[in-house]
Structures are given as structure tokens and as C-alpha cells.
Amino acid sequence: MEQALKGRRIAVLVAEGFDQVELAEPMKALERAGARAEIVSPSVSRHVRAWNRDAWGDTFAVDAVLDEADASRYDALLLPGGVMNPDRLRGLPKARELVRAFFADGRPVAAICHAPWTLIDSGVVDGRRLTSYPSLQADLRNAGAEWVDQEVVVDRELVTSRRPEDIPAFVRTMIEVFARGRRRAGGD
């Protein structure tokens, strides 16, 4: 998979409290595959803090403020989990709009752990098969999704996984799906 994503630009949508390993490991893998991964966040301070197990973790630089982000600039979307992060994002109209733009254009999206909460509130899970952290299964079923307990699930352009322990399979599959995904017009 070396350089499978060369020239691709990936949006990584996060708010304060994302799970550190669910951002750091997939971002490293995307960059090793040749992609340019950019953190998009509602944080106007241009920095966003991770949650690392049971305490605040590292601070990451924000590449694009959510209110100014343009979905058409990206080839794919990564949604890390954590509990606080998707709970904050799903309440933001601009975050839901960004997510819907990827689905409307058929561009790939990868979501892990609690990140499908943002997908639910964006109205994009009805009729899809996916996985998540187990506590979200009722929410997903109530939103019209088929929830399954598997390490990684692919439904068209959507890749989902359950938890940090699934990251190796999640990353492998995400890169495969992102590599075959539709590219943005006029990529730079």
C-alpha cells in the first residue's frame, strides 16, 4: 500500500476530546500511504486536545477551521471517535453539512468507535451496514442502520470499526477504500 494515496487530501474532522490513538495512528498510516491528512475542527484557537485513555492527551494543530472548511477540497473523510468528540460534532450544523457532502458525492468516509454518532445526526446511516462501539448499536438501529459486531465493515464508500483494538484492520481497509474512491475534481 506504499503511496496508494499519493496526491490525495483527507479531511480529519475532530472536536475537543477525540480519542488520541484513533486520530494519530490512522493519520500516520494515511501519510505513509502518500496522503495529505488535514485536521478540520470547530476550534478557532487552531489547536484541539485529544483524550488519551483517562485524561487529556496531546494537543494537535488545526489545519482548517470547520466554519471555513470546503468539503470539495478533500478526497475522503476520517472521523476518529472518543465520546466527547462526536457528541460535540453531531450538534454542529456545519459538521453535519460537511459529512453529508462526502456521502452526496460518493467520496469515502471512515469512522471508528463513537464517531458514527456524527453519521447518525448527519442522516447518512439509513439502509447501511456498519459497526461501532457496542453502546451505539441501538442508536444506529433506530436510525435505520444494520449494526454488526465485526472488526471492520465496509458498506460502499463507508468504512467503520468498533474500537482502538481494531485500528490495524481499520487502517488497512480505510486505505484500500480511500485508494479506490472517487477523487475530487482539480486535485492539487
ZIWOCOR-V439831 format. One record per residue. N is the residue number from 1. BURIAL is # if it has 16 or more other ideal C-beta (glycine too) atoms within 10 Angstrom, else .. Layout:
N&BURIAL / N&BURIAL
This chain:
1&. / 2&. / 3&. / 4&# / 5&# / 6&. / 7&. / 8&# / 9&# / 10&# / 11&# / 12&# / 13&# / 14&# / 15&# / 16&# / 17&# / 18&# / 19&# / 20&# / 21&# / 22&# / 23&# / 24&# / 25&# / 26&# / 27&# / 28&. / 29&# / 30&# / 31&. / 32&. / 33&# / 34&# / 35&# / 36&# / 37&# / 38&# / 39&# / 40&# / 41&# / 42&# / 43&# / 44&. / 45&. / 46&. / 47&. / 48&# / 49&# / 50&# / 51&# / 52&. / 53&. / 54&. / 55&. / 56&. / 57&# / 58&. / 59&. / 60&# / 61&. / 62&# / 63&. / 64&# / 65&. / 66&# / 67&. / 68&. / 69&# / 70&. / 71&# / 72&. / 73&. / 74&# / 75&# / 76&# / 77&# / 78&# / 79&# / 80&# / 81&# / 82&# / 83&# / 84&# / 85&# / 86&# / 87&. / 88&# / 89&# / 90&# / 91&. / 92&# / 93&. / 94&. / 95&# / 96&# / 97&. / 98&# / 99&# / 100&. / 101&# / 102&# / 103&# / 104&. / 105&. / 106&. / 107&# / 108&# / 109&# / 110&# / 111&# / 112&# / 113&# / 114&# / 115&# / 116&# / 117&# / 118&# / 119&# / 120&# / 121&# / 122&# / 123&. / 124&# / 125&# / 126&. / 127&. / 128&# / 129&# / 130&# / 131&# / 132&# / 133&# / 134&. / 135&. / 136&# / 137&# / 138&. / 139&# / 140&# / 141&. / 142&. / 143&# / 144&. / 145&# / 146&. / 147&# / 148&. / 149&. / 150&. / 151&. / 152&# / 153&# / 154&# / 155&# / 156&. / 157&# / 158&# / 159&# / 160&# / 161&# / 162&# / 163&# / 164&# / 165&. / 166&# / 167&# / 168&. / 169&. / 170&# / 171&# / 172&. / 173&# / 174&# / 175&# / 176&# / 177&# / 178&# / 179&# / 180&. / 181&# / 182&. / 183&. / 184&# / 185&. / 186&. / 187&. / 188&.
